[in-house]
Amino acid sequence: MRLPVEPPVKPMLAKLARSIPTTDGLLFEPKWDGFRCIVFRDGDEIELTSRNQKPFNRYFPELLEPLAAAIPDRCVIDGEIVVPSAAGRGLDFDALQQRIHPAASRVNMLAEETPSAFVAFDLLALDDRSLLETGFSERRRLLEQHLEPNESVHLTPATTDPAIAERWFTRFEGAGLDGVMAKPLE
């Protein structure tokens, strides 16, 4: 795999704030209750890595085909692996944790019974170009332009309106939303 951004990549982590900031120039996104995952793709090769640079491919085999259909041939995308609740309401973090299992037979069974999804929220590289020094608003624009969401691969919602972010936080807390992220656009 030869990409302009190669593993290992340590993702930026969230810092706790007690309230949603109202400063201009911020983009708000949901903070998903899942496993942080950076996806590296170079042609037919797709590598899923945890925020601690541990490989995820063996635990989430059902994501490889949908990712291949949704993301550019050469890219690095930051996002979150989640498991939707069987009841259809929110996310199921307990079911997600069970997916990390040493037995391949159990992993394969759970991949069918509790399939995961990937929520993309940042584009770190595209083709031969590293985007690490590019402003977030441009990375978001490129992600929106190049991601083709499907049943298992999603683009995280985003807004510049703090009132909408506050509504997300109140409405979806406990249903798979861990909070709200505020990211500087530039």
C-alpha positions as CSV (number, residue, x, y, z in Angstrom):
1,M,0.0,0.0,0.0
2,R,1.5,3.3,-1.1
3,L,-0.5,6.4,-0.1
4,P,0.5,9.9,0.8
5,V,-0.7,9.3,4.3
6,E,0.3,5.8,5.5
7,P,-0.3,3.9,8.7
8,P,0.2,4.5,11.5
9,V,-1.9,7.7,11.8
10,K,-2.9,8.9,15.2
11,P,-6.3,10.6,14.9
12,M,-7.1,13.8,16.6
13,L,-9.1,13.1,19.8
14,A,-11.9,15.1,21.3
15,K,-11.5,17.5,24.2
16,L,-14.4,17.8,26.7
17,A,-16.4,21.0,26.9
18,R,-19.4,21.5,29.2
19,S,-21.4,23.4,26.6
20,I,-21.7,23.8,22.9
21,P,-19.5,26.7,21.8
22,T,-21.2,29.5,19.8
23,T,-18.0,30.9,18.3
24,D,-18.2,31.6,14.5
25,G,-16.3,29.4,12.1
26,L,-17.2,26.1,13.6
27,L,-18.7,23.0,12.1
28,F,-20.7,20.7,14.4
29,E,-21.0,17.0,14.0
30,P,-22.5,14.2,16.1
31,K,-19.9,12.3,18.2
32,W,-20.8,8.6,17.6
33,D,-20.7,5.9,20.2
34,G,-18.5,3.5,18.3
35,F,-14.9,2.6,17.5
36,R,-12.7,5.2,15.9
37,C,-11.4,3.8,12.6
38,I,-9.1,5.1,9.9
39,V,-9.7,3.5,6.5
40,F,-6.7,3.2,4.1
41,R,-7.5,2.3,0.5
42,D,-5.1,1.7,-2.3
43,G,-6.9,0.0,-5.2
44,D,-8.1,-3.4,-4.1
45,E,-6.4,-3.1,-0.7
46,I,-8.4,-1.8,2.2
47,E,-7.0,-1.6,5.7
48,L,-9.1,-0.7,8.7
49,T,-7.2,0.5,11.8
50,S,-8.2,1.5,15.3
51,R,-7.2,4.8,16.9
52,N,-4.4,2.8,18.6
53,Q,-3.2,1.5,15.2
54,K,-4.7,-2.0,15.8
55,P,-6.0,-3.8,12.7
56,F,-9.8,-4.1,12.4
57,N,-10.3,-6.0,9.1
58,R,-10.7,-9.4,10.8
59,Y,-13.4,-8.1,13.2
60,F,-15.5,-6.2,10.6
61,P,-15.2,-8.2,7.3
62,E,-18.7,-7.1,6.2
63,L,-17.5,-3.5,5.9
64,L,-14.9,-4.2,3.2
65,E,-17.2,-4.6,0.2
66,P,-19.5,-1.6,1.1
67,L,-16.4,0.5,1.7
68,A,-14.9,-0.5,-1.7
69,A,-18.2,0.6,-3.3
70,A,-18.4,3.9,-1.4
71,I,-14.9,5.4,-1.2
72,P,-12.3,6.6,-3.8
73,D,-9.8,4.0,-5.1
74,R,-6.9,5.8,-3.3
75,C,-7.8,7.6,-0.1
76,V,-7.5,7.8,3.7
77,I,-10.8,8.4,5.6
78,D,-11.3,9.0,9.3
79,G,-14.6,7.8,10.8
80,E,-16.3,5.6,13.3
81,I,-17.5,2.0,13.2
82,V,-20.9,1.6,14.8
83,V,-23.5,-1.1,15.2
84,P,-27.1,-0.1,14.7
85,S,-29.5,-1.3,17.4
86,A,-31.5,-4.4,16.5
87,A,-34.6,-2.5,17.8
88,G,-33.9,0.2,15.2
89,R,-33.4,2.9,17.7
90,G,-29.9,4.3,17.9
91,L,-26.7,2.4,18.2
92,D,-25.7,-0.7,20.3
93,F,-22.2,-0.2,21.8
94,D,-22.4,-3.5,23.7
95,A,-23.0,-5.4,20.5
96,L,-20.1,-3.5,18.9
97,Q,-17.8,-4.5,21.8
98,Q,-18.7,-8.2,21.3
99,R,-17.4,-8.0,17.7
100,I,-13.8,-8.0,19.0
101,H,-13.5,-11.7,19.6
102,P,-10.6,-14.1,19.1
103,A,-12.6,-16.8,17.4
104,A,-13.1,-16.3,13.6
105,S,-16.3,-18.3,13.6
106,R,-17.8,-16.0,16.2
107,V,-16.7,-12.9,14.3
108,N,-18.3,-14.2,11.1
109,M,-21.5,-15.1,12.9
110,L,-21.7,-11.7,14.5
111,A,-20.9,-10.0,11.2
112,E,-24.2,-11.5,9.9
113,E,-26.3,-11.1,13.1
114,T,-25.1,-7.6,14.1
115,P,-23.6,-6.0,11.0
116,S,-21.6,-2.9,11.5
117,A,-21.6,0.4,9.6
118,F,-19.0,3.0,9.0
119,V,-19.7,6.8,9.5
120,A,-17.1,8.9,7.6
121,F,-16.3,12.4,9.0
122,D,-12.9,13.4,7.6
123,L,-10.8,12.9,4.4
124,L,-7.0,12.7,5.2
125,A,-5.7,11.8,1.7
126,L,-7.1,11.6,-1.8
127,D,-5.2,10.0,-4.7
128,D,-1.6,11.2,-4.3
129,R,-2.4,14.2,-2.2
130,S,-2.1,14.4,1.6
131,L,-4.9,16.7,3.1
132,L,-3.4,16.9,6.6
133,E,-2.4,20.5,6.1
134,T,-5.6,21.4,4.3
135,G,-8.4,23.3,6.1
136,F,-11.3,21.2,7.4
137,S,-13.9,23.0,5.3
138,E,-12.0,21.9,2.1
139,R,-11.5,18.3,3.4
140,R,-15.3,18.2,4.2
141,R,-16.2,19.5,0.7
142,L,-13.9,16.8,-0.9
143,L,-15.4,14.1,1.3
144,E,-18.9,15.1,0.4
145,Q,-17.9,15.1,-3.3
146,H,-16.1,11.8,-3.4
147,L,-18.0,9.6,-0.9
148,E,-20.9,7.5,-2.3
149,P,-22.9,6.5,0.8
150,N,-24.7,3.2,0.8
151,E,-26.5,1.0,3.4
152,S,-23.3,0.4,5.4
153,V,-21.3,3.6,4.7
154,H,-22.6,7.0,5.8
155,L,-21.5,10.6,5.8
156,T,-21.9,12.2,9.2
157,P,-24.3,15.1,9.3
158,A,-22.8,18.5,9.8
159,T,-24.0,22.0,10.6
160,T,-22.6,25.4,11.3
161,D,-25.7,26.2,13.5
162,P,-25.0,25.7,17.2
163,A,-28.8,25.5,17.9
164,I,-29.1,22.5,15.6
165,A,-26.1,20.9,17.3
166,E,-27.8,21.5,20.7
167,R,-30.9,19.8,19.4
168,W,-28.9,16.8,18.2
169,F,-27.3,16.5,21.6
170,T,-30.6,16.6,23.5
171,R,-32.6,14.5,21.1
172,F,-30.1,11.7,20.5
173,E,-28.2,11.5,23.8
174,G,-28.4,7.8,24.9
175,A,-29.4,6.6,21.4
176,G,-25.9,6.3,20.0
177,L,-24.7,9.9,20.3
178,D,-21.9,10.5,22.7
179,G,-22.0,14.2,22.3
180,V,-21.3,16.9,19.6
181,M,-18.0,17.7,18.0
182,A,-17.1,21.3,17.2
183,K,-14.4,21.6,14.6
184,P,-12.8,24.8,13.3
185,L,-13.6,25.1,9.5
186,E,-10.2,26.4,8.7
